């Protein structure tokens, strides 16, 4: 993807407690403290419960000179298996396990220490550790082994992102793969070899491991399900399991589609079977942008895609007039939505052949409130059309004359329908024949059984089919 690469991969992790009563730290401080070169490692069992334990290893610079990089060799007793580990990068999960620094904690001045921890099944009694210095080889950059077209910001040893549906794809040889995440807000879907996904709910700081695969070549895919305009998630890369290795990133697809919109595009509440989802986990637990119509249509067409959507936002007016002074256009150019005002620097390889836009439901779905800047719906519609024309001009300037811009709209009201059709007619009359309209009409039979009367998973399948049919009818050189 021709991105600049960070030098180290910062691996972050979280404690995942197994079922059972946890004992108070102080019980078993076993430890084998073995010096090698200028570092020493000391192990202790910080806590234990029926069938598992929490171990900690403290690495100390025991010499006079600064060390740059450390490696701990840890021998676990029979029956112990590491489930998750933080503040280090580990290879292996049973028997002899090696742990190297996580990049950000590899440099230690004289007398300084750092601790990494882990959770494992079995017992920690009998665990031994040894330490060596200067043996850490900086891992490759995160995106050397992961394909993404999402808007990401490289930071430290990982990449940050906020837009829904951001995905990372990788390839590996072996029987297991680790996924490094730092995100206590969002949910993710993980797929191996295109099989049914496993959902990670607000994983926090963790390396999530998938083990027990047939030894061979596999694919892995991580997709952000939820929206988080004010909170960035961080992906720290894929980590090969014991005896395995990461392969080169999957090839980019020649087809590219960008989806721009609001809650419909984001997949808001699409996994819910009832409109009131407060009793079934709320909107976040019932949202899956990876199963939204845009994601479904793009994958069906064999295209890479971005989902640049924000629920409740409109072209000039947000839902019920909320957040006055801002709208979708305020944030569209940003890498991290409301987290950071930095503008996304579009790489040369991102030039979608199709842009599908769905903005207008929030502008027109509720009556104007006292104090809003429009005298009536007619004034709002005029402002909407002017802003939309400017937005289309921006997209045309950004992507060139050959990108097809598809303006979508449901059967909401006359103001929205008339505005979209007028916009397309004006662009076409001005010589821009690559601007189109697509109506999600009542004939589609949407049930809107998702949270708060949003499209359900069934509806998103129908909308994906509508988009797919329309795109197939465009004069694309695919």
MOTA-V896101 format. One record per residue. N is the residue number from 1. RES is the residue in three letters. NEAR is the number of other ideal C-beta (glycine too) atoms within 8 Angstrom. D_FIRST is the distance of its C-alpha to the first C-alpha in Angstrom with 2 decimals. Layout:
n res near d_first
N RES NEAR D_FIRST
N RES NEAR D_FIRST
//
This chain:
n res near d_first
1 UNK 10 0.00
2 UNK 5 3.78
3 UNK 8 5.53
4 UNK 4 9.12
5 UNK 9 10.32
6 UNK 11 13.77
7 UNK 6 16.38
8 UNK 12 18.03
9 UNK 17 17.64
10 UNK 11 20.37
11 UNK 16 21.98
12 UNK 16 24.33
13 UNK 14 26.96
14 UNK 10 29.97
15 UNK 9 33.45
16 UNK 8 34.08
17 UNK 9 37.82
18 UNK 10 39.46
19 UNK 6 42.58
20 UNK 8 45.70
21 UNK 5 47.56
22 UNK 9 45.89
23 UNK 8 48.21
24 UNK 6 48.40
25 UNK 6 46.74
26 UNK 4 49.24
27 UNK 9 50.26
28 UNK 8 48.83
29 UNK 7 47.65
30 UNK 11 47.41
31 UNK 8 46.32
32 UNK 10 45.61
33 UNK 7 44.71
34 UNK 10 43.78
35 UNK 8 43.01
36 UNK 9 40.88
37 UNK 9 40.25
38 UNK 9 39.95
39 UNK 17 38.66
40 UNK 11 40.48
41 UNK 14 39.45
42 UNK 11 41.74
43 UNK 15 41.41
44 UNK 11 43.19
45 UNK 16 43.39
46 UNK 8 42.89
47 UNK 11 44.01
48 UNK 12 44.85
49 UNK 13 45.77
50 UNK 6 46.92
51 UNK 8 44.34
52 UNK 14 41.83
53 UNK 13 41.39
54 UNK 14 39.30
55 UNK 14 38.90
56 UNK 12 38.02
57 UNK 14 37.47
58 UNK 10 38.06
59 UNK 16 36.73
60 UNK 12 38.86
61 UNK 14 38.74
62 UNK 7 42.27
63 UNK 9 42.35
64 UNK 4 42.78
65 UNK 6 39.44
66 UNK 8 36.07
67 UNK 13 33.84
68 UNK 8 30.08
69 UNK 12 28.86
70 UNK 15 31.01
71 UNK 13 31.23
72 UNK 15 33.79
73 UNK 11 35.16
74 UNK 13 36.75
75 UNK 9 39.19
76 UNK 14 39.88
77 UNK 10 43.18
78 UNK 4 43.46
79 UNK 7 42.33
80 UNK 14 39.90
81 UNK 10 36.28
82 UNK 14 33.63
83 UNK 12 32.20
84 UNK 14 30.09
85 UNK 13 29.68
86 UNK 15 28.66
87 UNK 12 28.23
88 UNK 13 27.12
89 UNK 11 24.92
90 UNK 13 27.17
91 UNK 8 27.26
92 UNK 10 29.94
93 UNK 12 32.06
94 UNK 8 35.54
95 UNK 6 37.78
96 UNK 8 36.09
97 UNK 14 33.05
98 UNK 11 31.07
99 UNK 13 29.61
100 UNK 14 27.60
101 UNK 13 27.05
102 UNK 16 24.23
103 UNK 14 23.14
104 UNK 8 24.86
105 UNK 10 28.23
106 UNK 13 28.23
107 UNK 8 30.29
108 UNK 14 33.97
109 UNK 7 36.88
110 UNK 8 40.29
111 UNK 6 41.76
112 UNK 8 38.69
113 UNK 9 37.53
114 UNK 10 34.71
115 UNK 9 35.06
116 UNK 14 32.80
117 UNK 14 34.09
118 UNK 14 33.77
119 UNK 15 35.47
120 UNK 13 36.83
121 UNK 9 39.34
122 UNK 13 42.63
123 UNK 9 44.32
124 UNK 16 43.20
125 UNK 8 46.57
126 UNK 7 46.33
127 UNK 15 42.72
128 UNK 9 42.39
129 UNK 15 39.76
130 UNK 10 39.21
131 UNK 16 36.92
132 UNK 11 35.46
133 UNK 13 33.69
134 UNK 8 31.07
135 UNK 9 29.57
136 UNK 11 26.31
137 UNK 4 23.17
138 UNK 7 20.35
139 UNK 8 17.82
140 UNK 7 14.17
141 UNK 9 11.85
142 UNK 15 11.61
143 UNK 13 7.92
144 UNK 9 8.41
145 UNK 13 10.37
146 UNK 13 9.45
147 UNK 12 7.53
148 UNK 12 8.21
149 UNK 10 8.42
150 UNK 11 11.33
151 UNK 11 12.57
152 UNK 11 12.32
153 UNK 12 13.88
154 UNK 11 13.40
155 UNK 7 16.94
156 UNK 8 18.57
157 UNK 13 17.08
158 UNK 17 15.45
159 UNK 12 13.91
160 UNK 13 16.44
161 UNK 15 16.71
162 UNK 13 19.73
163 UNK 13 19.10
164 UNK 15 20.50
165 UNK 18 18.71
166 UNK 14 15.42
167 UNK 11 14.19
168 UNK 13 12.33
169 UNK 13 12.50
170 UNK 16 13.09
171 UNK 13 15.24
172 UNK 15 18.12
173 UNK 10 21.32
174 UNK 15 24.50
175 UNK 11 26.69
176 UNK 14 25.12
177 UNK 17 22.06
178 UNK 12 21.96
179 UNK 14 20.01
180 UNK 16 20.19
181 UNK 17 21.03
182 UNK 10 22.95
183 UNK 11 24.19
184 UNK 6 27.87
185 UNK 8 27.59
186 UNK 11 25.32
187 UNK 14 25.57
188 UNK 13 22.90
189 UNK 14 22.93
190 UNK 14 21.83
191 UNK 13 21.82
192 UNK 12 22.16
193 UNK 6 21.95
194 UNK 6 22.26
195 UNK 6 25.66
196 UNK 4 27.35
197 UNK 9 25.51
198 UNK 8 26.96
199 UNK 9 27.13
200 UNK 11 26.76
201 UNK 6 28.95
202 UNK 9 28.19
203 UNK 11 27.13
204 UNK 9 27.39
205 UNK 9 26.33
206 UNK 13 25.91
207 UNK 16 24.27
208 UNK 11 24.98
209 UNK 12 25.79
210 UNK 13 26.10
211 UNK 8 28.36
212 UNK 5 30.74
213 UNK 12 28.40
214 UNK 4 29.41
215 UNK 6 28.11
216 UNK 7 25.38
217 UNK 6 21.82
218 UNK 12 20.68
219 UNK 11 17.99
220 UNK 15 17.76
221 UNK 13 16.81
222 UNK 12 17.49
223 UNK 15 18.24
224 UNK 16 19.96
225 UNK 14 23.24
226 UNK 11 24.90
227 UNK 12 24.90
228 UNK 11 25.05
229 UNK 10 25.03
230 UNK 7 26.84
231 UNK 9 25.22
232 UNK 11 21.67
233 UNK 15 20.61
234 UNK 12 18.62
235 UNK 15 16.51
236 UNK 14 16.85
237 UNK 13 15.02
238 UNK 14 16.51
239 UNK 12 19.44
240 UNK 13 20.98
241 UNK 14 24.68
242 UNK 9 27.55
243 UNK 6 27.26
244 UNK 12 23.79
245 UNK 7 20.33
246 UNK 12 16.72
247 UNK 9 14.96
248 UNK 5 11.44
249 UNK 12 9.04
250 UNK 8 10.20
251 UNK 5 9.05
252 UNK 9 7.84
253 UNK 8 11.20
254 UNK 5 12.52
255 UNK 10 14.71
256 UNK 14 13.95
257 UNK 18 16.75
258 UNK 11 17.36
259 UNK 16 20.49
260 UNK 13 22.47
261 UNK 14 25.70
262 UNK 16 28.08
263 UNK 12 29.40
264 UNK 13 29.53
265 UNK 14 25.81
266 UNK 17 25.16
267 UNK 17 27.33
268 UNK 14 29.99
269 UNK 14 32.52
270 UNK 17 31.64
271 UNK 9 32.51
272 UNK 13 36.02
273 UNK 5 39.03
274 UNK 7 41.15
275 UNK 10 40.84
276 UNK 7 42.08
277 UNK 15 39.57
278 UNK 5 40.95
279 UNK 4 42.65
280 UNK 10 39.70
281 UNK 6 37.19
282 UNK 9 36.63
283 UNK 10 33.77
284 UNK 9 30.93
285 UNK 9 32.00
286 UNK 15 32.40
287 UNK 18 29.10
288 UNK 12 26.11
289 UNK 17 23.34
290 UNK 13 21.80
291 UNK 11 25.04
292 UNK 17 25.25
293 UNK 16 25.79
294 UNK 15 22.38
295 UNK 15 20.59
296 UNK 12 23.23
297 UNK 15 23.09
298 UNK 12 19.33
299 UNK 8 19.35
300 UNK 8 22.48
301 UNK 11 20.95
302 UNK 6 17.91
303 UNK 10 15.55
304 UNK 9 12.68
305 UNK 14 14.35
306 UNK 13 15.08
307 UNK 15 18.62
308 UNK 10 19.70
309 UNK 17 23.29
310 UNK 11 26.10
311 UNK 9 29.45
312 UNK 10 32.51
313 UNK 12 30.85
314 UNK 14 32.06
315 UNK 13 31.55
316 UNK 9 34.52
317 UNK 12 36.34
318 UNK 13 35.21
319 UNK 10 37.08
320 UNK 6 40.79
321 UNK 10 40.16
322 UNK 7 38.47
323 UNK 7 36.48
324 UNK 7 38.10
325 UNK 3 36.39
326 UNK 7 32.87
327 UNK 12 31.17
328 UNK 12 27.81
329 UNK 8 27.03
330 UNK 6 27.60
331 UNK 12 24.45
332 UNK 9 22.14
333 UNK 5 20.21
334 UNK 11 19.70
335 UNK 10 16.89
336 UNK 13 19.56
337 UNK 10 22.42
338 UNK 7 25.69
339 UNK 10 24.45
340 UNK 8 23.23
341 UNK 4 23.81
342 UNK 8 20.66
343 UNK 7 19.05
344 UNK 8 15.45
345 UNK 4 13.69
346 UNK 6 12.01
347 UNK 8 8.79
348 UNK 6 9.71
349 UNK 7 7.66
350 UNK 9 9.74
351 UNK 9 13.11
352 UNK 12 15.04
353 UNK 12 17.91
354 UNK 13 20.05
355 UNK 14 20.76
356 UNK 14 23.47
357 UNK 10 25.51
358 UNK 14 28.22
359 UNK 14 29.97
360 UNK 14 33.75
361 UNK 15 35.19
362 UNK 13 35.52
363 UNK 13 36.87
364 UNK 13 39.75
365 UNK 7 40.38
366 UNK 6 42.86
367 UNK 3 45.84
368 UNK 9 45.69
369 UNK 7 47.10
370 UNK 3 49.63
371 UNK 3 48.09
372 UNK 9 44.93
373 UNK 2 44.46
374 UNK 10 45.19
375 UNK 4 48.78
376 UNK 7 48.10
377 UNK 9 45.55
378 UNK 8 45.94
379 UNK 9 44.85
380 UNK 15 41.88
381 UNK 12 40.86
382 UNK 8 41.16
383 UNK 10 39.00
384 UNK 15 36.45
385 UNK 11 36.32
386 UNK 8 36.01
387 UNK 12 33.12
388 UNK 13 31.39
389 UNK 11 31.88
390 UNK 8 30.26
391 UNK 11 27.28
392 UNK 12 26.95
393 UNK 8 27.24
394 UNK 8 24.36
395 UNK 11 22.11
396 UNK 12 23.44
397 UNK 6 22.82
398 UNK 7 19.22
399 UNK 10 18.24
400 UNK 7 20.93
401 UNK 6 23.97
402 UNK 7 22.51
403 UNK 14 20.95
404 UNK 12 23.62
405 UNK 12 24.76
406 UNK 14 26.77
407 UNK 13 29.20
408 UNK 12 30.50
409 UNK 14 33.67
410 UNK 9 36.19
411 UNK 7 39.95
412 UNK 10 40.50
413 UNK 6 42.95
414 UNK 5 44.02
415 UNK 11 42.42
416 UNK 13 38.87
417 UNK 12 39.50
418 UNK 9 41.20
419 UNK 13 38.60
420 UNK 12 35.67
421 UNK 9 37.69
422 UNK 9 38.83
423 UNK 15 35.34
424 UNK 12 34.20
425 UNK 8 37.46
426 UNK 9 37.12
427 UNK 11 33.58
428 UNK 10 34.71
429 UNK 6 37.88
430 UNK 6 35.93
431 UNK 5 34.18
432 UNK 9 30.95
433 UNK 5 31.27
434 UNK 9 27.76
435 UNK 12 28.95
436 UNK 11 30.52
437 UNK 11 32.25
438 UNK 12 32.19
439 UNK 9 35.07
440 UNK 11 34.95
441 UNK 7 38.69
442 UNK 5 41.39
443 UNK 4 41.51
444 UNK 10 38.41
445 UNK 6 40.67
446 UNK 11 38.39
447 UNK 7 40.22
448 UNK 10 38.36
449 UNK 10 39.19
450 UNK 18 36.19
451 UNK 13 36.86
452 UNK 10 38.85
453 UNK 5 39.13
454 UNK 12 35.45
455 UNK 11 34.09
456 UNK 14 34.44
457 UNK 9 32.17
458 UNK 8 34.38
459 UNK 16 33.91
460 UNK 15 30.12
461 UNK 10 30.43
462 UNK 11 32.71
463 UNK 15 30.51
464 UNK 13 27.50
465 UNK 9 29.81
466 UNK 12 30.87
467 UNK 15 27.37
468 UNK 11 26.43
469 UNK 8 29.62
470 UNK 11 29.13
471 UNK 13 25.58
472 UNK 7 26.86
473 UNK 5 29.56
474 UNK 9 27.39
475 UNK 3 27.14
476 UNK 8 23.47
477 UNK 4 22.19
478 UNK 5 20.57
//
